[in-house]
Amino acid sequence: MQSAQSFPKVAAMPQFLDTQDAGFEAAFTALLGMKREDSPDVDAVVAGIIADVRARGDAAVIELTSRFDKLDLTPDRLAFSPEEIAAEVAKVTPEDRAALELAAARIRAYHERQMPEDACWQDSCGATLGWRWTPVSAAGLYVPGGLASYPSSVLMNAIPAKVAGVERLVIACPTPGGVVNPLVLLAAQLSGVDTVYRIGGAQAVAALAYGTETIRGVDKITGPGNAFVAAAKRRVFGKVGIDMIAGPSEILVIADADNDPDWIALDLLSQAEHDESAQSILVTTDAGFGRAVVAAIEGHLETLERRAIAAASWRDFGAVIVVRDLDEAAALSNRVAPEHLELCVADPDDLATKITHAGAIFLGGWTPEAIGDYVGGPNHVLPTARSARFSSGLSVMDFLKRTTIARMTPEALAAIGPAAERLAISESLQAHGLSVRARLDRLNGGQR
């Protein structure tokens, strides 16, 4: 195996690491600890925005939308009218509509299989136990607007909510300068969204959480956004539920030499082009293949439309790691806990059994991560920044609540009640114990 130091110098040079180098562990630990977000201290600003919306309602939302989005609204124009939606949707080409409908159908079919079942049983003491699942009543989805408006994000957020049975589903999507993406409105229509508000930023999150004269509050807010949206979601958590605080996108590809370097290069760039803070990592057993991928990336960066963004991401946060074998590759991947993980190896199913931390796994060279972004079926709202170690991607479960159920018969209470009474006494909670004892005394004819 050639040393990672033999890689050629390139214009957008990522980090090159080799597990056999003496300084590998320190370098890899530094890679894991990289701060990839240049987030200004926005919390104080966001706190002021939320307080303003809570105090002044529609007036604050309208004023802030005019200031930040250069869009002047009135209360009756905060939401798109059915006529406006119809007019915008009519602009969508048949080809784009067909693609969006295919994506919606596949996402719906996948998430329908996630629906959990209620359960109820009687245990050996005669107690009836169980649980049931019910949806949140109302959910608000945040959808980035302007140039970064993604109809796929509408489908990925709204369809699981509707499958879960959410009764009222609304979207907040900013339209800077009045610019509307017809595909976003079509995606909302296909997903069963009830209302689409043309507002964004922290003010939209506050309005969804607390409500205004025109905007009814919701129970849960999901969807990605900028630093101000993320800070607002943090602040309203507790008043409403949220899905997660998403960071910059990331991909890790484990690939052997039996791959097309150009394919792998494009897979890495598919995340790098999202954001200058995105991260793309290649883990390979073959240094020569790693060099070929780097060369292919450099070639694509000459013509890629978002080459400035992708080049900055690849230069500042990209990495190529040469490993001894696939077991070592899996161990490193688990430490990264990537948002997206591609396994481009001869036996991806076997390697997948060794993966314990990843937001989404893509098996084999014919499964680019981009398929997962649009039409694969699984959700593309995934944990970032190593949070796949303890959390999951968006699903119907994010829009459901589990309520436990218990029923005691006299016989069941007689069997387990004394233990409850005993534990209550040990915790000095007298009324707890007495509430059980009163029933036990009735069973015993009033005799202790």
C-alpha positions as CSV (number, residue, x, y, z in Angstrom):
1,M,0.0,0.0,0.0
2,Q,1.3,3.4,-0.9
3,S,1.5,6.1,1.8
4,A,-1.2,8.6,1.9
5,Q,1.5,11.3,1.6
6,S,2.1,10.2,-2.0
7,F,-1.2,11.8,-3.1
8,P,-0.7,14.6,-5.7
9,K,-1.1,18.2,-4.7
10,V,-4.5,19.6,-6.0
11,A,-6.2,22.9,-6.0
12,A,-8.9,22.0,-3.5
13,M,-6.8,19.6,-1.4
14,P,-8.7,17.7,1.4
15,Q,-7.1,16.0,4.3
16,F,-5.3,12.8,3.6
17,L,-5.0,10.3,6.5
18,D,-3.6,6.8,6.7
19,T,-4.4,4.5,9.6
20,Q,-0.8,3.2,9.5
21,D,0.7,6.6,10.0
22,A,2.0,7.3,13.5
23,G,-0.1,10.5,13.9
24,F,-3.3,9.1,12.5
25,E,-5.3,8.9,15.8
26,A,-4.6,12.5,16.7
27,A,-5.5,13.7,13.1
28,F,-8.7,11.6,13.0
29,T,-9.8,12.9,16.4
30,A,-9.2,16.4,15.2
31,L,-11.3,15.6,12.1
32,L,-14.2,14.4,14.3
33,G,-14.0,17.5,16.4
34,M,-14.0,20.0,13.6
35,K,-16.4,22.9,14.0
36,R,-18.1,23.0,10.6
37,E,-20.7,25.7,11.2
38,D,-19.8,29.4,11.2
39,S,-22.9,30.2,13.2
40,P,-22.9,33.7,14.6
41,D,-24.2,34.3,18.1
42,V,-27.8,34.7,17.0
43,D,-29.6,33.5,20.2
44,A,-30.1,37.0,21.6
45,V,-31.5,38.2,18.3
46,V,-33.8,35.2,18.1
47,A,-35.0,35.7,21.6
48,G,-36.0,39.2,20.8
49,I,-37.9,38.1,17.6
50,I,-39.8,35.4,19.5
51,A,-40.8,37.9,22.3
52,D,-41.9,40.4,19.6
53,V,-44.1,37.8,17.9
54,R,-45.6,36.7,21.1
55,A,-46.4,40.3,22.1
56,R,-47.6,41.7,18.7
57,G,-48.6,38.7,16.7
58,D,-49.4,39.3,13.1
59,A,-48.0,42.9,13.2
60,A,-44.5,41.6,14.2
61,V,-44.5,38.8,11.7
62,I,-45.5,41.2,8.9
63,E,-42.9,43.8,9.9
64,L,-40.1,41.2,10.2
65,T,-41.0,39.7,6.9
66,S,-40.8,43.1,5.2
67,R,-37.4,43.7,6.8
68,F,-35.8,40.3,6.1
69,D,-37.5,39.1,3.0
70,K,-38.4,42.4,1.3
71,L,-42.0,41.3,1.1
72,D,-44.9,43.4,2.2
73,L,-47.9,41.4,3.4
74,T,-51.2,41.9,5.2
75,P,-52.8,39.4,7.5
76,D,-55.0,38.0,4.8
77,R,-52.0,37.4,2.6
78,L,-49.8,35.6,5.1
79,A,-51.0,32.3,3.5
80,F,-51.3,31.5,-0.1
81,S,-54.8,31.4,-1.3
82,P,-56.2,28.3,-3.1
83,E,-56.3,30.4,-6.3
84,E,-52.6,31.4,-6.0
85,I,-51.6,27.8,-5.4
86,A,-53.5,26.6,-8.4
87,A,-52.0,29.3,-10.6
88,E,-48.4,28.4,-9.5
89,V,-48.9,24.6,-9.7
90,A,-50.2,25.1,-13.3
91,K,-46.6,26.3,-14.2
92,V,-45.1,22.9,-13.3
93,T,-44.1,20.9,-16.4
94,P,-45.6,17.4,-16.9
95,E,-42.1,15.9,-16.5
96,D,-41.5,17.6,-13.2
97,R,-45.0,16.7,-12.0
98,A,-44.5,13.1,-12.9
99,A,-41.1,12.9,-11.0
100,L,-42.6,14.6,-7.9
101,E,-45.6,12.2,-8.0
102,L,-43.3,9.2,-8.3
103,A,-41.3,10.5,-5.3
104,A,-44.4,11.1,-3.3
105,A,-45.8,7.6,-4.0
106,R,-42.6,5.9,-3.0
107,I,-42.1,8.0,0.2
108,R,-45.7,7.3,1.2
109,A,-45.4,3.6,0.6
110,Y,-42.2,3.4,2.7
111,H,-43.6,5.3,5.6
112,E,-46.9,3.4,5.7
113,R,-44.8,0.4,6.7
114,Q,-43.4,2.3,9.7
115,M,-46.8,2.6,11.4
116,P,-46.6,0.9,14.8
117,E,-49.4,-1.3,16.2
118,D,-51.4,-0.8,19.4
119,A,-51.0,-3.6,22.0
120,C,-53.0,-5.0,24.9
121,W,-52.5,-8.1,27.0
122,Q,-53.3,-9.6,30.4
123,D,-50.4,-10.6,32.6
124,S,-50.1,-13.4,35.1
125,C,-51.6,-11.3,37.9
126,G,-54.7,-10.5,35.9
127,A,-53.7,-6.9,35.2
128,T,-54.5,-5.6,31.7
129,L,-51.6,-3.6,30.2
130,G,-50.8,-2.1,26.9
131,W,-50.3,1.0,24.8
132,R,-51.9,2.9,22.0
133,W,-50.5,5.3,19.4
134,T,-52.2,8.6,18.5
135,P,-50.9,11.4,16.2
136,V,-50.2,15.0,17.2
137,S,-53.1,17.2,16.3
138,A,-51.3,19.8,14.3
139,A,-47.8,20.0,12.8
140,G,-45.9,22.9,11.2
141,L,-43.2,22.2,8.6
142,Y,-40.4,24.7,7.9
143,V,-39.3,24.7,4.3
144,P,-36.4,26.9,3.2
145,G,-37.3,29.4,0.6
146,G,-35.9,31.5,-2.2
147,L,-33.0,29.9,-4.1
148,A,-32.7,27.1,-1.5
149,S,-36.3,25.9,-1.7
150,Y,-36.6,22.1,-1.9
151,P,-39.8,20.4,-2.9
152,S,-38.3,17.1,-1.8
153,S,-38.1,18.4,1.8
154,V,-41.8,19.1,1.7
155,L,-42.5,15.5,0.7
156,M,-40.1,14.1,3.3
157,N,-41.7,16.1,6.2
158,A,-45.4,16.3,5.2
159,I,-46.0,12.7,4.0
160,P,-44.9,11.0,7.2
161,A,-47.1,13.4,9.1
162,K,-50.1,12.6,7.0
163,V,-49.4,8.9,7.2
164,A,-49.3,9.2,11.0
165,G,-52.7,10.8,10.9
166,V,-51.9,14.5,11.7
167,E,-55.2,16.3,11.3
168,R,-53.9,19.8,10.5
169,L,-50.6,20.3,8.6
170,V,-49.2,23.7,7.7
171,I,-46.0,24.9,6.0
172,A,-43.9,28.0,6.6
173,C,-41.9,28.8,3.5
174,P,-40.3,32.2,3.0
175,T,-40.6,33.8,-0.4
176,P,-38.0,36.5,-0.5
177,G,-39.0,39.3,-2.8
178,G,-42.2,37.3,-3.6
179,V,-40.2,34.6,-5.4
180,V,-42.2,31.3,-5.3
181,N,-41.1,27.8,-6.3
182,P,-44.2,26.2,-8.0
183,L,-42.7,22.7,-7.2
184,V,-42.9,23.5,-3.5
185,L,-46.5,24.3,-3.7
186,L,-47.2,21.2,-5.8
187,A,-45.4,19.1,-3.3
188,A,-47.5,20.6,-0.5
189,Q,-50.6,19.8,-2.5
190,L,-49.5,16.2,-3.2
191,S,-48.7,15.7,0.5
192,G,-52.1,16.9,1.8
193,V,-50.8,20.1,3.4
194,D,-53.7,22.3,4.6
195,T,-52.1,25.8,4.6
196,V,-48.9,27.3,3.2
197,Y,-47.6,30.5,4.8
198,R,-45.2,32.7,2.9
199,I,-43.1,33.6,5.9
200,G,-39.8,32.3,7.2
201,G,-37.0,32.9,9.7
202,A,-37.3,32.9,13.5
203,Q,-40.6,34.8,13.2
204,A,-42.2,31.9,11.4
205,V,-41.1,29.4,14.0
206,A,-42.4,31.7,16.8
207,A,-45.7,32.1,15.0
208,L,-46.1,28.3,14.6
209,A,-45.2,27.7,18.2
210,Y,-47.3,30.4,19.9
211,G,-49.8,31.4,17.3
212,T,-50.9,34.9,16.2
213,E,-54.3,36.4,15.3
214,T,-54.1,34.7,11.9
215,I,-51.8,31.8,12.4
216,R,-52.9,29.0,14.6
217,G,-50.3,27.4,16.7
218,V,-49.2,23.8,16.2
219,D,-48.0,21.0,18.4
220,K,-44.8,20.0,16.6
221,I,-42.4,21.8,14.2
222,T,-40.1,20.0,11.8
223,G,-37.9,20.9,8.9
224,P,-34.4,22.4,8.3
225,G,-33.4,26.1,8.3
226,N,-30.6,28.5,8.8
227,A,-28.9,29.4,12.1
228,F,-31.8,31.7,13.1
229,V,-34.4,29.0,12.4
230,A,-32.3,26.4,14.4
231,A,-31.9,28.8,17.3
232,A,-35.7,29.5,17.3
233,K,-36.5,25.8,17.3
234,R,-34.2,25.3,20.3
235,R,-36.0,28.2,22.1
236,V,-39.6,27.0,21.4
237,F,-38.8,23.4,22.3
238,G,-41.0,22.5,25.3
239,K,-43.8,24.7,24.2
240,V,-43.9,22.5,21.1
241,G,-42.0,19.4,20.0
242,I,-39.3,19.6,17.3
243,D,-37.6,17.0,15.2
244,M,-33.9,17.8,15.5
245,I,-31.4,20.6,15.1
246,A,-29.9,19.8,11.8
247,G,-26.3,20.8,10.9
248,P,-24.5,20.9,7.6
249,S,-24.9,17.8,5.3
250,E,-22.3,15.0,5.3
251,I,-21.5,11.8,3.5
252,L,-19.0,9.0,4.2
253,V,-18.2,6.6,1.4
254,I,-16.5,3.3,2.0
255,A,-15.2,2.1,-1.3
256,D,-12.8,-0.6,-2.6
257,A,-10.8,-0.4,-5.8
258,D,-13.5,-2.1,-7.9
259,N,-15.5,1.1,-8.3
260,D,-15.6,3.8,-10.9
261,P,-13.7,6.7,-9.4
262,D,-15.9,9.1,-11.3
263,W,-19.1,7.7,-9.6
264,I,-17.6,8.0,-6.2
265,A,-16.3,11.5,-6.9
266,L,-19.8,12.7,-7.9
267,D,-21.3,11.1,-4.8
268,L,-18.9,13.0,-2.6
269,L,-19.6,16.2,-4.5
270,S,-23.3,15.7,-4.1
271,Q,-23.0,16.6,-0.5
272,A,-20.2,19.1,-0.9
273,E,-22.3,21.3,-3.2
274,H,-24.9,21.7,-0.5
275,D,-22.9,24.0,1.7
276,E,-19.4,25.3,2.3
277,S,-19.7,23.6,5.7
278,A,-20.8,20.2,4.3
279,Q,-18.4,17.3,4.8
280,S,-17.5,14.5,2.4
281,I,-15.2,11.6,3.5
282,L,-13.8,8.8,1.4
283,V,-12.6,5.7,3.3
284,T,-10.8,3.2,1.0
285,T,-8.6,0.2,1.2
286,D,-6.6,1.3,-1.9
287,A,-4.5,4.5,-2.0
288,G,-4.4,4.5,-5.8
289,F,-8.1,4.5,-6.0
290,G,-8.2,7.4,-3.5
291,R,-5.9,9.3,-5.8
292,A,-8.1,8.6,-8.8
293,V,-11.2,9.9,-6.9
294,V,-9.4,13.0,-6.0
295,A,-8.4,13.6,-9.6
296,A,-12.0,13.0,-10.7
297,I,-13.3,15.5,-8.1
298,E,-10.8,18.1,-9.4
299,G,-12.1,17.6,-12.9
300,H,-15.7,18.1,-12.0
301,L,-14.9,21.2,-9.9
302,E,-13.9,22.9,-13.2
303,T,-17.5,22.7,-14.5
304,L,-19.8,22.1,-11.6
305,E,-22.4,24.9,-11.3
306,R,-21.9,25.2,-7.6
307,R,-18.2,24.6,-7.8
308,A,-17.2,27.5,-5.5
309,I,-19.3,26.0,-2.7
310,A,-18.3,22.4,-3.4
311,A,-14.6,23.3,-3.7
312,A,-14.6,25.1,-0.3
313,S,-16.4,22.2,1.4
314,W,-14.0,19.7,-0.1
315,R,-10.9,21.8,0.7
316,D,-11.8,22.7,4.3
317,F,-13.7,19.6,5.5
318,G,-13.1,16.8,3.0
319,A,-10.9,13.8,3.8
320,V,-9.5,10.7,2.2
321,I,-8.7,7.9,4.7
322,V,-6.7,4.8,3.7
323,V,-7.4,1.8,5.9
324,R,-5.9,-1.7,6.2
325,D,-9.2,-3.5,5.6
326,L,-13.0,-3.1,5.7
327,D,-13.3,-4.0,9.4
328,E,-11.1,-1.0,10.1
329,A,-13.3,1.1,7.7
330,A,-16.4,0.1,9.6
331,A,-14.9,0.9,13.0
332,L,-13.9,4.4,11.7
333,S,-17.3,5.0,10.2
334,N,-19.0,4.1,13.5
335,R,-16.9,6.8,15.2
336,V,-17.9,9.3,12.6
337,A,-21.6,8.2,12.8
338,P,-22.3,9.9,9.4
339,E,-25.6,11.3,8.2
340,H,-25.2,9.4,4.9
341,L,-23.1,6.2,4.5
342,E,-22.4,4.5,1.1
343,L,-21.0,1.0,1.2
344,C,-19.5,0.6,-2.3
345,V,-17.8,-2.8,-1.8
346,A,-18.2,-6.3,-3.1
347,D,-20.4,-7.5,-0.2
348,P,-22.2,-4.4,1.2
349,D,-24.7,-6.5,3.1
350,D,-21.9,-8.1,5.2
351,L,-20.2,-4.8,5.8
352,A,-23.6,-3.3,6.9
353,T,-23.8,-5.8,9.7
354,K,-20.8,-4.1,11.2
355,I,-22.3,-0.6,11.1
356,T,-23.9,0.5,14.3
357,H,-24.1,4.3,13.8
358,A,-25.4,5.9,10.6
359,G,-28.4,8.0,9.6
360,A,-28.9,6.1,6.4
361,I,-27.0,3.3,4.6
362,F,-26.8,3.0,0.8
363,L,-25.8,-0.5,-0.2
364,G,-23.6,-1.1,-3.3
365,G,-22.3,1.0,-6.1
366,W,-25.6,1.3,-7.9
367,T,-27.2,3.1,-4.9
368,P,-26.0,6.8,-4.9
369,E,-27.1,8.8,-1.9
370,A,-28.9,11.2,-4.3
371,I,-31.5,8.5,-4.8
372,G,-32.3,8.7,-1.1
373,D,-32.7,12.5,-1.3
374,Y,-35.6,12.1,-3.8
375,V,-37.2,8.9,-4.8
376,G,-35.7,6.0,-2.8
377,G,-38.5,6.0,-0.1
378,P,-36.7,6.3,3.2
379,N,-36.6,9.8,4.7
380,H,-33.8,12.2,3.9
381,V,-34.2,14.3,7.1
382,L,-31.3,12.6,9.0
383,P,-29.2,13.2,12.1
384,T,-26.0,15.1,11.5
385,A,-22.9,16.1,13.5
386,R,-22.4,12.6,14.9
387,S,-25.9,12.5,16.4
388,A,-26.6,9.3,14.6
389,R,-25.0,7.7,17.7
390,F,-28.2,8.4,19.6
391,S,-30.9,9.5,17.2
392,S,-32.8,8.5,14.0
393,G,-34.0,10.1,10.9
394,L,-37.5,11.6,10.6
395,S,-40.3,9.1,10.4
396,V,-44.0,8.6,11.2
397,M,-42.8,8.1,14.8
398,D,-42.0,11.8,15.0
399,F,-45.7,12.6,14.6
400,L,-47.0,10.0,17.0
401,K,-47.4,9.7,20.7
402,R,-47.5,6.5,22.8
403,T,-50.0,6.4,25.6
404,T,-49.7,3.5,28.1
405,I,-52.8,1.7,29.4
406,A,-53.3,-0.2,32.6
407,R,-56.3,-1.8,34.3
408,M,-56.2,-3.6,37.7
409,T,-58.8,-6.1,38.7
410,P,-59.4,-6.6,42.5
411,E,-57.3,-9.7,42.3
412,A,-54.5,-8.0,40.4
413,L,-54.4,-5.1,43.0
414,A,-54.3,-7.6,45.8
415,A,-51.3,-9.3,44.2
416,I,-49.2,-6.3,43.5
417,G,-50.7,-3.4,45.5
418,P,-48.8,-4.2,48.8
419,A,-45.5,-3.7,46.9
420,A,-46.7,-0.3,45.6
421,E,-47.7,0.7,49.1
422,R,-44.4,-0.4,50.5
423,L,-42.4,1.6,47.9
424,A,-44.6,4.7,48.6
425,I,-43.8,4.5,52.3
426,S,-40.1,4.2,51.5
427,E,-40.3,7.4,49.5
428,S,-42.3,9.2,52.3
429,L,-45.3,9.8,49.9
430,Q,-48.1,9.0,52.3
431,A,-51.0,9.7,50.1
432,H,-49.6,7.4,47.4
433,G,-49.6,4.6,49.8
434,L,-53.0,5.4,51.3
435,S,-54.6,5.4,47.8
436,V,-53.6,1.8,47.4
437,R,-54.3,0.8,51.0
438,A,-57.8,2.2,50.9
439,R,-58.6,-0.3,48.1
440,L,-56.8,-3.2,49.7
441,D,-58.8,-2.6,53.0
442,R,-62.1,-2.7,51.0
443,L,-61.0,-6.0,49.6
444,N,-60.2,-7.3,53.1
445,G,-63.6,-6.2,54.4
446,G,-62.1,-3.1,56.1
447,Q,-59.5,-5.1,58.0
448,R,-55.8,-4.5,57.7
